[in-house]
Amino acid sequence: ISCSPKKAETPQVKKGPTVAFVMKTLTNPFFIMMSDGVKKAEKEFGCTVILQASEDETSIEQMIGIVEAMIAKKVDAICVTPSGSTEIVPTFVKAQQAGIPIIDVDVQIDTTAAKTAGLTFHYVGADNAEGGYMAGKYLAEKLGAWKTVEAGKKNFVGFELPKRTLGVVGLGAIGVEVANAALRLGMNVLGYDPTITV
């Protein structure tokens, strides 16, 4: 009788979920930092992340194509920093119909459009209105233009904007809109973006 030792079975390692993370662009420093955070989370949580990005922040059609490709791959979840608040909703509905949860990151999609389409999604982002208030208050205090009568936002004095100078750091889609709004108000605008060279 011949006996051979039984081979030890290789333990099955449970594979973590595959998550698609679709970003507006990877040319803006903000989104580069976000992608670094995504890669760090991938290692910490043992999941597989498919990181994709549009060529620029306004390429909504390209973003829609990327999300549809991720639906076809049957990923476990899709995180998106959407380029538009309504255009992406029908594609998110397709993901929902395929049983893939959607996590909307940074730019909240239009809640009315989502509700009308029957879309359920999760939103992760900052309160930009509060952030803008805090930044404006800080600048006004430093410029000596803020006079607090009571605690809170109610009482402040400002100054006329025409001929004042505004510095805009980051000339992505939002920075350009801010600069254009300031120009329409008669302000001088200085812009800086480390990804743009003249």
C-alpha positions, 0 to 999 in steps of 0.5 A, spaced: 500 500 500 502 506 497 501 512 501 502 519 500 501 525 504 495 529 503 496 536 500 494 542 505 488 546 502 490 553 501 485 557 505 480 561 501 482 569 502 475 572 501 476 578 496 473 585 498 469 589 494 470 592 487 469 599 487 469 604 481 471 611 483 470 616 477 472 623 478 471 629 474 479 630 472 486 628 475 489 635 472 486 639 478 490 638 485 484 637 489 482 631 485 489 629 485 489 629 493 482 626 493 485 620 488 491 619 493 486 618 499 482 613 495 488 609 494 490 609 501 483 607 503 483 601 498 489 599 502 486 600 508 480 596 507 482 591 502 478 593 497 479 593 489 478 600 486 478 602 479 480 609 479 477 613 472 477 620 470 474 624 465 479 629 461 477 635 464 472 637 469 466 639 464 466 632 460 460 630 462 459 625 456 465 622 457 464 621 465 457 618 463 461 613 458 465 611 464 460 610 469 456 606 464 462 601 463 463 600 470 456 598 470 457 593 465 463 590 469 458 589 474 462 593 480 460 592 487 459 600 488 460 606 484 463 613 487 462 619 482 464 626 483 459 628 478 461 634 473 453 636 472 448 635 477 442 633 473 445 630 466 448 624 470 442 622 473 439 617 468 446 613 468 445 613 476 438 610 475 441 604 470 446 603 476 441 602 481 437 598 476 443 593 476 443 593 483 449 597 484 449 602 489 451 610 488 455 614 492 455 621 490 462 625 492 463 632 493 458 635 488 451 633 490 446 631 484 439 635 483 435 632 489 429 634 485 431 630 478 433 624 483 427 624 486 423 624 479 427 619 476 426 614 483 433 614 484 436 613 491 443 615 492 448 616 498 452 623 498 458 625 501 461 632 501 462 638 505 458 644 506 460 649 501 456 654 503 458 654 510 465 653 508 464 659 503 462 663 509 467 661 514 473 663 508 469 670 507 469 671 514 476 670 515 478 674 510 474 680 512 476 680 519 483 680 516 482 686 512 478 689 517 472 689 514 468 685 519 464 688 525 461 683 529 455 686 533 452 680 536 455 672 535 453 669 529 452 671 521 447 676 522 451 683 523 456 685 519 458 691 514 462 690 508 465 694 502 463 696 495 466 691 490 468 695 484 475 696 483 477 691 488 482 686 487 480 678 488 485 673 488 482 666 485 487 660 487 485 654 482 482 655 475 478 649 474 470 650 472 468 653 479 474 658 479 473 660 472 466 661 474 468 665 481 473 669 476 467 671 471 462 673 476 467 678 480 469 681 473 462 682 472 462 686 478 467 690 476 473 687 480 480 686 478 482 679 478 488 675 479 488 668 478 493 662 480 493 655 478 499 650 478 497 646 473 496 652 468 502 655 464 502 661 460 
